[in-house]
């Protein structure tokens, strides 16, 4: 079994936005990844962390995932990296 795909490694606070003509090729929606589809991906990740008694501190959150392409998404796995702010 071979399945070819590509993934995006993105900052949830700076999701890529392609030029209008290319937007059908890649878009990111909270509904495709985690939690409340009406909230931001960041707020959904932070809510998930709090449910596990981990208090987020505002550090960067990165996501490895698939984008929605031509209105469809096949995203069997989204991985999140949460970085603590130094200080």
C-alpha positions in Angstrom: 0.0 0.0 0.0 1.4 3.3 -1.1 -0.1 6.7 -0.3 1.5 9.9 -1.5 0.7 13.1 0.2 2.2 16.2 1.6 2.0 17.9 4.9 2.3 21.5 6.1 4.2 22.6 9.2 2.6 25.9 10.2 2.4 28.4 13.0 -1.3 28.4 14.1 -1.1 32.1 14.6 0.2 32.7 11.1 -1.6 30.2 8.9 -0.7 30.5 5.2 -3.1 32.3 3.0 -2.5 31.7 -0.7 -3.4 34.3 -3.4 -7.1 34.3 -4.2 -6.7 32.3 -7.4 -4.8 29.5 -5.6 -6.9 29.3 -2.5 -8.8 26.2 -3.6 -5.4 24.4 -3.4 -4.9 25.0 0.4 -6.9 26.3 3.2 -6.9 25.6 6.9 -10.1 25.5 9.1 -10.4 24.8 12.7 -13.2 22.3 12.0 -10.7 20.1 10.2 -8.4 19.7 13.2 -9.5 20.0 16.8 -12.4 21.2 18.9 -14.9 23.9 18.2 -15.2 24.7 14.5 -16.2 28.3 15.3 -13.1 29.0 17.4 -9.5 29.4 16.4 -7.1 26.5 16.2 -5.0 28.2 19.0 -7.9 28.5 21.3 -8.9 24.9 20.7 -5.4 23.6 21.4 -5.3 25.7 24.6 -8.7 24.4 25.7 -7.4 20.9 25.1 -4.3 21.5 27.1 -6.3 22.9 30.0 -8.6 19.8 30.0 -5.4 17.9 30.6 -4.4 20.3 33.5 -1.7 21.9 31.4 -1.8 25.7 31.5 -0.7 27.3 28.2 1.6 30.3 28.6 1.1 32.0 25.2 4.1 30.3 23.5 4.2 29.3 19.9 2.0 26.5 18.7 3.0 24.7 15.5 0.9 22.2 13.6 1.9 19.4 11.1 -1.2 18.7 9.1 -2.9 18.4 5.7 -4.7 21.4 4.2 -8.2 21.4 2.8 -7.9 21.1 -1.0 -10.7 21.8 -3.5 -13.1 21.8 -0.5 -12.1 18.3 0.7 -9.9 17.3 3.5 -8.3 13.9 4.2 -6.4 14.5 7.4 -5.9 11.2 9.4 -3.6 12.9 11.8 -2.7 16.4 13.0 0.3 16.9 15.3 0.7 19.9 17.5 4.0 21.2 19.1 3.6 23.7 21.9 6.6 25.8 22.9 7.0 27.4 26.2 7.8 31.1 26.3 11.2 31.7 27.9 11.4 34.4 30.5 
